[in-house]
Amino acid sequence: MSIQDVCRQITPLDPALQMAARTHLGRLTKPLGSLGKLEELAAAYVTMTGEIKPTIPRGMVFTFAADHGVTAEGVSAYPREVTPQMVLNFLRGGAGVNVLARHAGVIVRVIDIGVDYDFKTTPGLIHRKIMNGTGNVMREPAMTREQAEQAVMVGIELAAEAVREGIGLIGTGEMGIGNTTPSAAITAVMTGRPVEEVTGHGTGIQESDRAHKVKVIQRALDLHRPKQTDPIGVLAKIGGLEIAGLAGLMLGAAASRVPVVLDGFIAGAAALIAVGIQPLCRDYLIAAHRSVEKGHRAILSHLGLTPLFDLDFRLGEGTGACLGMDLVSAAVKVYTEMATFEEAGVANKL
């Protein structure tokens, strides 16, 4: 199966399903619309899945890990050695994503798609390495087009495997020191916004370092000249392996009508690529939160997505996605477990 085959499987949403969901929500024992965005979320879930009588979905968050050659340009506050160290932390269950996943009752899957480290046969790690980190985009392409396509296919295949396991809700996560740099570059290309406008402080660099980061990204764009109309080419020239994997995950989930809960800025950059490849994918995405990273606002605006919450997150890993998945489950419970006025014997008119 190819990326194009998967894209052809993604279908438009049926407005009749949304109408049926809203009708049901209007019959529940509460003032009309009184649960606000939770009701909108429930209706969206029903429309995406096509399940008029949904069950509480089993959730899984995928945390893709990869390294970035551009860290050689001093764009991050942390060395790239932190990437494999954090992967091992994920596998031990000690990271933020693990804690919030346990809280939300979702499973964490950790994927080595491009870490510059030999994990050998580390238990619990999904080994799908394409290469040992990307090239330094200020001097060379991040990867070949073939490698970009392979990374997207990794995400597509993992989504298909999750669906076969009975997963009904997918969350996005990532780990890769330096990955806000390719994410900002992708955001600039795919939204048409200036680099300065979409480049933030990442792991907490100083303003002078951010200005340097902007220059690095602009030089990379001037060198490679990626085109918005060629999302795979954008990945190959200036992207990241974990970003490509996440884009594939979104496409694969949408092909099976499984909603995807987006984490923050890096997941948003991946969503720009996925929607660039297949615009219908956008209808299966749920934005968990608004990241502190300034480029994330541009992404949400471009995709027309309204985040569920804003808690000043900027960690990544899938932390925001876990909380978003918890809210999706709450919305489905409201939809399925609240009594209707008729069932409860409550008058709904004066």
C-alpha positions as a Markdown table, in Angstrom:
| # | Residue | x | y | z |
|---|---|---|---|---|
| 1 | Met | 0.0 | 0.0 | 0.0 |
| 2 | Ser | 1.2 | 3.5 | -0.8 |
| 3 | Ile | 0.7 | 6.9 | 0.7 |
| 4 | Gln | -1.7 | 7.7 | -2.2 |
| 5 | Asp | -3.7 | 4.5 | -1.6 |
| 6 | Val | -4.2 | 5.5 | 2.0 |
| 7 | Cys | -5.2 | 9.1 | 1.0 |
| 8 | Arg | -7.9 | 7.7 | -1.3 |
| 9 | Gln | -9.4 | 5.8 | 1.7 |
| 10 | Ile | -10.0 | 9.1 | 3.6 |
| 11 | Thr | -13.6 | 10.2 | 3.1 |
| 12 | Pro | -15.5 | 13.4 | 3.8 |
| 13 | Leu | -17.6 | 13.7 | 6.9 |
| 14 | Asp | -21.3 | 13.1 | 6.7 |
| 15 | Pro | -23.3 | 16.2 | 7.8 |
| 16 | Ala | -26.3 | 13.9 | 8.6 |
| 17 | Leu | -24.2 | 12.2 | 11.3 |
| 18 | Gln | -23.4 | 15.6 | 13.0 |
| 19 | Met | -27.1 | 16.5 | 12.8 |
| 20 | Ala | -28.1 | 13.2 | 14.5 |
| 21 | Ala | -25.5 | 13.7 | 17.2 |
| 22 | Arg | -26.7 | 17.2 | 17.9 |
| 23 | Thr | -30.3 | 16.0 | 18.0 |
| 24 | His | -29.4 | 13.4 | 20.6 |
| 25 | Leu | -27.4 | 15.9 | 22.7 |
| 26 | Gly | -30.4 | 18.2 | 22.6 |
| 27 | Arg | -32.6 | 15.5 | 24.2 |
| 28 | Leu | -30.3 | 15.0 | 27.3 |
| 29 | Thr | -31.3 | 16.2 | 30.7 |
| 30 | Lys | -29.7 | 19.6 | 30.6 |
| 31 | Pro | -30.4 | 23.0 | 29.1 |
| 32 | Leu | -29.7 | 23.1 | 25.4 |
| 33 | Gly | -25.9 | 23.5 | 24.7 |
| 34 | Ser | -25.2 | 23.9 | 28.4 |
| 35 | Leu | -22.1 | 21.7 | 28.3 |
| 36 | Gly | -20.6 | 23.9 | 25.6 |
| 37 | Lys | -17.5 | 22.6 | 23.9 |
| 38 | Leu | -17.9 | 19.2 | 25.5 |
| 39 | Glu | -21.1 | 18.8 | 23.4 |
| 40 | Glu | -19.3 | 20.0 | 20.3 |
| 41 | Leu | -16.5 | 17.4 | 21.0 |
| 42 | Ala | -19.0 | 14.6 | 21.4 |
| 43 | Ala | -20.8 | 15.5 | 18.1 |
| 44 | Ala | -17.4 | 15.7 | 16.4 |
| 45 | Tyr | -16.4 | 12.3 | 17.7 |
| 46 | Val | -19.7 | 10.7 | 16.4 |
| 47 | Thr | -19.3 | 12.4 | 13.1 |
| 48 | Met | -15.7 | 11.3 | 12.6 |
| 49 | Thr | -16.2 | 7.7 | 13.6 |
| 50 | Gly | -19.7 | 7.2 | 12.2 |
| 51 | Glu | -20.8 | 5.6 | 15.5 |
| 52 | Ile | -24.2 | 6.9 | 16.4 |
| 53 | Lys | -24.0 | 4.8 | 19.6 |
| 54 | Pro | -20.3 | 5.0 | 20.4 |
| 55 | Thr | -18.4 | 3.1 | 23.1 |
| 56 | Ile | -15.7 | 4.8 | 25.2 |
| 57 | Pro | -12.6 | 4.5 | 23.0 |
| 58 | Arg | -9.4 | 2.8 | 23.9 |
| 59 | Gly | -6.7 | 5.4 | 23.5 |
| 60 | Met | -3.1 | 5.2 | 22.5 |
| 61 | Val | -0.5 | 8.0 | 22.2 |
| 62 | Phe | 2.4 | 7.5 | 19.9 |
| 63 | Thr | 5.7 | 9.3 | 20.9 |
| 64 | Phe | 8.0 | 9.4 | 17.9 |
| 65 | Ala | 11.7 | 10.1 | 18.6 |
| 66 | Ala | 14.4 | 11.4 | 16.2 |
| 67 | Asp | 17.4 | 13.6 | 16.1 |
| 68 | His | 18.2 | 16.6 | 14.0 |
| 69 | Gly | 21.5 | 17.6 | 12.4 |
| 70 | Val | 20.6 | 21.3 | 12.7 |
| 71 | Thr | 21.4 | 21.1 | 16.4 |
| 72 | Ala | 25.0 | 21.7 | 15.3 |
| 73 | Glu | 24.0 | 25.3 | 14.7 |
| 74 | Gly | 23.2 | 26.0 | 18.3 |
| 75 | Val | 19.4 | 26.2 | 18.0 |
| 76 | Ser | 18.6 | 24.3 | 21.2 |
| 77 | Ala | 19.3 | 24.8 | 24.9 |
| 78 | Tyr | 19.9 | 21.0 | 25.2 |
| 79 | Pro | 22.4 | 18.7 | 23.5 |
| 80 | Arg | 21.1 | 16.0 | 21.2 |
| 81 | Glu | 22.3 | 13.3 | 23.7 |
| 82 | Val | 19.1 | 14.1 | 25.6 |
| 83 | Thr | 17.0 | 12.5 | 22.9 |
| 84 | Pro | 18.0 | 8.9 | 23.7 |
| 85 | Gln | 18.1 | 9.6 | 27.4 |
| 86 | Met | 14.5 | 10.7 | 27.3 |
| 87 | Val | 13.5 | 7.7 | 25.2 |
| 88 | Leu | 14.8 | 5.5 | 28.0 |
| 89 | Asn | 12.9 | 7.6 | 30.5 |
| 90 | Phe | 9.7 | 7.1 | 28.5 |
| 91 | Leu | 10.2 | 3.4 | 28.5 |
| 92 | Arg | 10.7 | 3.4 | 32.3 |
| 93 | Gly | 7.5 | 5.4 | 32.7 |
| 94 | Gly | 9.1 | 8.4 | 34.3 |
| 95 | Ala | 8.3 | 11.2 | 31.8 |
| 96 | Gly | 5.4 | 13.7 | 31.8 |
| 97 | Val | 3.7 | 11.8 | 29.0 |
| 98 | Asn | 3.7 | 8.7 | 31.1 |
| 99 | Val | 2.2 | 10.4 | 34.1 |
| 100 | Leu | -0.6 | 12.0 | 32.1 |
| 101 | Ala | -1.2 | 8.9 | 30.1 |
| 102 | Arg | -1.8 | 6.9 | 33.3 |
| 103 | His | -4.1 | 9.7 | 34.5 |
| 104 | Ala | -6.1 | 9.5 | 31.2 |
| 105 | Gly | -6.0 | 5.7 | 31.0 |
| 106 | Val | -4.3 | 5.7 | 27.6 |
| 107 | Ile | -1.4 | 3.5 | 26.4 |
| 108 | Val | 2.0 | 5.0 | 25.4 |
| 109 | Arg | 3.9 | 3.7 | 22.5 |
| 110 | Val | 7.5 | 4.9 | 21.9 |
| 111 | Ile | 9.0 | 4.7 | 18.4 |
| 112 | Asp | 12.6 | 5.2 | 17.4 |
| 113 | Ile | 12.2 | 6.5 | 13.9 |
| 114 | Gly | 15.6 | 8.4 | 13.7 |
| 115 | Val | 17.5 | 8.7 | 17.0 |
| 116 | Asp | 21.3 | 8.9 | 16.6 |
| 117 | Tyr | 21.8 | 6.1 | 19.1 |
| 118 | Asp | 21.9 | 2.3 | 19.0 |
| 119 | Phe | 19.1 | 1.1 | 21.4 |
| 120 | Lys | 19.9 | -2.5 | 20.4 |
| 121 | Thr | 16.8 | -4.6 | 21.5 |
| 122 | Thr | 15.6 | -2.3 | 24.2 |
| 123 | Pro | 12.3 | -3.8 | 25.6 |
| 124 | Gly | 9.2 | -1.8 | 24.9 |
| 125 | Leu | 10.7 | 0.3 | 22.1 |
| 126 | Ile | 9.3 | 0.1 | 18.6 |
| 127 | His | 12.3 | 0.0 | 16.3 |
| 128 | Arg | 11.5 | 1.8 | 13.0 |
| 129 | Lys | 14.7 | 3.8 | 12.4 |
| 130 | Ile | 15.0 | 5.3 | 9.0 |
| 131 | Met | 18.4 | 7.0 | 9.6 |
| 132 | Asn | 20.5 | 8.2 | 12.5 |
| 133 | Gly | 19.0 | 11.7 | 12.6 |
| 134 | Thr | 18.5 | 14.2 | 9.8 |
| 135 | Gly | 21.1 | 16.2 | 7.9 |
| 136 | Asn | 21.9 | 19.7 | 9.0 |
| 137 | Val | 19.3 | 21.6 | 7.0 |
| 138 | Met | 21.5 | 24.8 | 6.9 |
| 139 | Arg | 24.0 | 22.9 | 4.8 |
| 140 | Glu | 22.2 | 19.9 | 3.2 |
| 141 | Pro | 18.7 | 18.4 | 2.9 |
| 142 | Ala | 17.2 | 16.8 | 6.0 |
| 143 | Met | 16.7 | 13.5 | 4.1 |
| 144 | Thr | 16.0 | 12.1 | 0.7 |
| 145 | Arg | 12.5 | 12.0 | -0.7 |
| 146 | Glu | 12.5 | 8.2 | -0.4 |
| 147 | Gln | 13.4 | 8.5 | 3.3 |
| 148 | Ala | 10.6 | 11.0 | 3.9 |
| 149 | Glu | 8.1 | 8.7 | 2.2 |
| 150 | Gln | 9.4 | 5.8 | 4.3 |
| 151 | Ala | 8.9 | 7.8 | 7.5 |
| 152 | Val | 5.4 | 8.7 | 6.5 |
| 153 | Met | 4.6 | 5.1 | 5.8 |
| 154 | Val | 5.9 | 4.1 | 9.3 |
| 155 | Gly | 3.2 | 6.3 | 10.8 |
| 156 | Ile | 0.5 | 4.9 | 8.4 |
| 157 | Glu | 1.5 | 1.3 | 9.3 |
| 158 | Leu | 1.4 | 2.0 | 13.1 |
| 159 | Ala | -2.0 | 3.6 | 12.8 |
| 160 | Ala | -3.3 | 0.5 | 11.0 |
| 161 | Glu | -1.8 | -1.8 | 13.6 |
| 162 | Ala | -3.4 | 0.2 | 16.4 |
| 163 | Val | -6.8 | 0.0 | 14.7 |
| 164 | Arg | -6.5 | -3.8 | 14.4 |
| 165 | Glu | -5.8 | -3.8 | 18.1 |
| 166 | Gly | -9.1 | -2.1 | 18.8 |
| 167 | Ile | -7.7 | 1.4 | 19.4 |
| 168 | Gly | -10.4 | 4.1 | 18.8 |
| 169 | Leu | -8.6 | 7.3 | 19.6 |
| 170 | Ile | -5.0 | 8.2 | 18.8 |
| 171 | Gly | -2.8 | 10.8 | 20.3 |
| 172 | Thr | 0.4 | 12.4 | 18.9 |
| 173 | Gly | 3.7 | 12.8 | 20.7 |
| 174 | Glu | 7.3 | 13.3 | 19.9 |
| 175 | Met | 10.8 | 13.7 | 21.3 |
| 176 | Gly | 13.7 | 15.2 | 19.4 |
| 177 | Ile | 16.2 | 17.9 | 20.6 |
| 178 | Gly | 16.1 | 20.7 | 18.0 |
| 179 | Asn | 12.8 | 19.8 | 16.5 |
| 180 | Thr | 11.1 | 23.2 | 17.0 |
| 181 | Thr | 13.5 | 24.4 | 14.3 |
| 182 | Pro | 12.3 | 22.2 | 11.4 |
| 183 | Ser | 8.7 | 22.7 | 12.8 |
| 184 | Ala | 9.1 | 26.4 | 12.5 |
| 185 | Ala | 10.5 | 26.0 | 9.0 |
| 186 | Ile | 7.6 | 23.8 | 7.9 |
| 187 | Thr | 5.1 | 26.2 | 9.5 |
| 188 | Ala | 6.6 | 29.1 | 7.6 |
| 189 | Val | 6.4 | 27.2 | 4.3 |
| 190 | Met | 3.0 | 25.6 | 4.7 |
| 191 | Thr | 1.2 | 28.7 | 6.2 |
| 192 | Gly | 3.1 | 31.4 | 4.1 |
| 193 | Arg | 4.0 | 33.3 | 7.3 |
| 194 | Pro | 7.4 | 34.9 | 7.9 |
| 195 | Val | 10.0 | 32.9 | 9.7 |
| 196 | Glu | 10.2 | 35.5 | 12.5 |
| 197 | Glu | 6.5 | 35.2 | 13.1 |
| 198 | Val | 6.5 | 31.4 | 13.7 |
| 199 | Thr | 9.8 | 30.8 | 15.5 |
| 200 | Gly | 9.7 | 30.6 | 19.3 |
| 201 | His | 12.1 | 29.8 | 22.1 |
| 202 | Gly | 11.8 | 26.0 | 21.9 |
| 203 | Thr | 13.4 | 24.5 | 25.0 |
| 204 | Gly | 13.9 | 27.9 | 26.6 |
| 205 | Ile | 16.6 | 29.6 | 24.6 |
| 206 | Gln | 17.4 | 33.3 | 25.2 |
| 207 | Glu | 16.0 | 36.0 | 22.8 |
| 208 | Ser | 19.5 | 36.4 | 21.2 |
| 209 | Asp | 19.6 | 32.7 | 20.5 |
| 210 | Arg | 16.0 | 32.9 | 19.1 |
| 211 | Ala | 17.2 | 35.6 | 16.6 |
| 212 | His | 20.0 | 33.2 | 15.6 |
| 213 | Lys | 17.5 | 30.4 | 15.2 |
| 214 | Val | 15.4 | 32.6 | 12.9 |
| 215 | Lys | 18.5 | 33.2 | 10.7 |
| 216 | Val | 19.3 | 29.5 | 10.5 |
| 217 | Ile | 15.8 | 28.7 | 9.4 |
| 218 | Gln | 15.7 | 31.5 | 6.8 |
| 219 | Arg | 19.1 | 30.4 | 5.4 |
| 220 | Ala | 17.8 | 26.8 | 5.2 |
| 221 | Leu | 14.7 | 28.0 | 3.3 |
| 222 | Asp | 16.8 | 30.1 | 1.0 |
| 223 | Leu | 19.0 | 27.2 | 0.3 |
| 224 | His | 16.4 | 24.5 | -0.3 |
| 225 | Arg | 13.4 | 26.5 | -1.5 |
| 226 | Pro | 10.7 | 24.0 | -0.4 |
| 227 | Lys | 7.3 | 24.4 | -2.0 |
| 228 | Gln | 4.0 | 24.4 | -0.2 |
| 229 | Thr | 2.4 | 22.4 | -3.0 |
| 230 | Asp | 4.9 | 19.5 | -2.4 |
| 231 | Pro | 4.5 | 18.4 | 1.3 |
| 232 | Ile | 6.8 | 15.4 | 0.9 |
| 233 | Gly | 9.4 | 17.6 | -0.6 |
| 234 | Val | 9.1 | 19.9 | 2.3 |
| 235 | Leu | 9.7 | 17.0 | 4.7 |
| 236 | Ala | 12.7 | 15.9 | 2.7 |
| 237 | Lys | 14.3 | 19.3 | 2.4 |
| 238 | Ile | 13.7 | 20.8 | 5.9 |
| 239 | Gly | 11.7 | 18.4 | 8.0 |
| 240 | Gly | 12.2 | 15.8 | 10.7 |
| 241 | Leu | 11.7 | 12.0 | 10.8 |
| 242 | Glu | 9.4 | 12.2 | 13.8 |
| 243 | Ile | 7.3 | 14.9 | 12.0 |
| 244 | Ala | 7.0 | 12.7 | 9.0 |
| 245 | Gly | 6.0 | 9.7 | 11.2 |
| 246 | Leu | 3.3 | 11.8 | 12.9 |
| 247 | Ala | 2.0 | 13.0 | 9.5 |
| 248 | Gly | 1.6 | 9.4 | 8.4 |
| 249 | Leu | 0.0 | 8.5 | 11.7 |
| 250 | Met | -2.7 | 11.1 | 11.1 |
| 251 | Leu | -3.3 | 9.9 | 7.5 |
| 252 | Gly | -3.5 | 6.3 | 8.6 |
| 253 | Ala | -5.9 | 7.0 | 11.4 |
| 254 | Ala | -8.1 | 9.2 | 9.2 |
| 255 | Ala | -8.3 | 6.4 | 6.6 |
| 256 | Ser | -9.9 | 4.2 | 9.4 |
| 257 | Arg | -12.1 | 7.0 | 10.7 |
| 258 | Val | -10.2 | 7.1 | 14.0 |
| 259 | Pro | -9.9 | 10.6 | 15.5 |
| 260 | Val | -6.5 | 12.0 | 16.2 |
| 261 | Val | -5.8 | 14.3 | 19.2 |
| 262 | Leu | -3.0 | 16.6 | 18.4 |
| 263 | Asp | -0.4 | 17.7 | 20.9 |
| 264 | Gly | 1.4 | 21.0 | 20.4 |
| 265 | Phe | 3.7 | 22.7 | 17.9 |
| 266 | Ile | 5.6 | 19.8 | 16.5 |
| 267 | Ala | 2.4 | 17.8 | 16.1 |
| 268 | Gly | 0.9 | 20.9 | 14.5 |
| 269 | Ala | 3.7 | 21.0 | 11.9 |
| 270 | Ala | 3.1 | 17.4 | 11.1 |
| 271 | Ala | -0.6 | 18.1 | 10.7 |
| 272 | Leu | 0.2 | 20.8 | 8.1 |
| 273 | Ile | 2.1 | 18.2 | 6.2 |
| 274 | Ala | -0.7 | 15.6 | 6.5 |
| 275 | Val | -3.4 | 18.0 | 5.5 |
| 276 | Gly | -1.1 | 19.2 | 2.6 |
| 277 | Ile | -1.0 | 15.6 | 1.4 |
| 278 | Gln | -4.7 | 15.0 | 1.8 |
| 279 | Pro | -6.9 | 17.9 | 2.8 |
| 280 | Leu | -9.7 | 15.6 | 4.0 |
| 281 | Cys | -7.4 | 14.5 | 6.9 |
| 282 | Arg | -8.1 | 17.8 | 8.6 |
| 283 | Asp | -11.6 | 16.8 | 9.5 |
| 284 | Tyr | -10.3 | 13.9 | 11.7 |
| 285 | Leu | -8.0 | 16.1 | 13.8 |
| 286 | Ile | -8.7 | 17.5 | 17.3 |
| 287 | Ala | -6.4 | 20.1 | 18.7 |
| 288 | Ala | -5.8 | 19.4 | 22.4 |
| 289 | His | -4.2 | 22.7 | 23.4 |
| 290 | Arg | -2.6 | 25.9 | 22.3 |
| 291 | Ser | 1.2 | 25.7 | 22.9 |
| 292 | Val | 3.3 | 28.6 | 24.2 |
| 293 | Glu | 5.3 | 28.3 | 20.9 |
| 294 | Lys | 4.2 | 31.3 | 18.8 |
| 295 | Gly | 4.1 | 29.3 | 15.6 |
| 296 | His | 1.4 | 27.1 | 17.0 |
| 297 | Arg | -1.2 | 29.9 | 16.8 |
| 298 | Ala | -0.4 | 30.2 | 13.1 |
| 299 | Ile | -0.9 | 26.5 | 12.6 |
| 300 | Leu | -4.2 | 26.4 | 14.4 |
| 301 | Ser | -5.4 | 29.4 | 12.5 |
| 302 | His | -4.3 | 27.9 | 9.2 |
| 303 | Leu | -6.0 | 24.6 | 9.9 |
| 304 | Gly | -9.1 | 26.2 | 11.4 |
| 305 | Leu | -8.8 | 24.2 | 14.6 |
| 306 | Thr | -10.0 | 25.4 | 18.0 |
| 307 | Pro | -7.9 | 24.0 | 20.9 |
| 308 | Leu | -9.7 | 22.4 | 23.8 |
| 309 | Phe | -7.6 | 24.2 | 26.4 |
| 310 | Asp | -4.6 | 26.5 | 27.0 |
| 311 | Leu | -2.4 | 25.7 | 29.9 |
| 312 | Asp | 0.8 | 27.3 | 28.7 |
| 313 | Phe | 2.3 | 23.9 | 27.7 |
| 314 | Arg | 5.5 | 23.6 | 25.7 |
| 315 | Leu | 6.8 | 20.2 | 26.7 |
| 316 | Gly | 5.7 | 18.0 | 23.8 |
| 317 | Glu | 6.0 | 14.2 | 24.3 |
| 318 | Gly | 2.2 | 13.9 | 23.9 |
| 319 | Thr | 1.4 | 15.5 | 27.3 |
| 320 | Gly | -1.2 | 17.8 | 25.9 |
| 321 | Ala | -2.7 | 15.0 | 23.8 |
| 322 | Cys | -3.2 | 12.8 | 26.8 |
| 323 | Leu | -5.3 | 15.5 | 28.5 |
| 324 | Gly | -7.2 | 16.1 | 25.3 |
| 325 | Met | -7.9 | 12.4 | 25.0 |
| 326 | Asp | -9.3 | 12.4 | 28.5 |
| 327 | Leu | -11.7 | 15.2 | 27.5 |
| 328 | Val | -12.8 | 13.2 | 24.4 |
| 329 | Ser | -13.6 | 10.3 | 26.7 |
| 330 | Ala | -15.5 | 12.6 | 29.0 |
| 331 | Ala | -17.5 | 13.9 | 26.0 |
| 332 | Val | -18.4 | 10.4 | 24.8 |
| 333 | Lys | -19.5 | 9.5 | 28.3 |
| 334 | Val | -21.8 | 12.5 | 28.4 |
| 335 | Tyr | -23.2 | 11.5 | 25.1 |
| 336 | Thr | -23.8 | 7.8 | 26.0 |
| 337 | Glu | -24.5 | 7.9 | 29.8 |
| 338 | Met | -26.7 | 10.9 | 30.4 |
| 339 | Ala | -30.4 | 10.2 | 30.5 |
| 340 | Thr | -32.7 | 11.8 | 28.0 |
| 341 | Phe | -35.7 | 13.8 | 29.2 |
| 342 | Glu | -38.0 | 11.0 | 28.2 |
| 343 | Glu | -35.9 | 8.3 | 30.1 |
| 344 | Ala | -35.7 | 10.4 | 33.2 |
| 345 | Gly | -39.3 | 11.5 | 33.2 |
| 346 | Val | -38.2 | 15.2 | 33.3 |
| 347 | Ala | -40.2 | 17.9 | 31.7 |
| 348 | Asn | -38.2 | 19.8 | 29.1 |
| 349 | Lys | -40.8 | 22.5 | 28.4 |
| 350 | Leu | -42.7 | 24.9 | 30.6 |
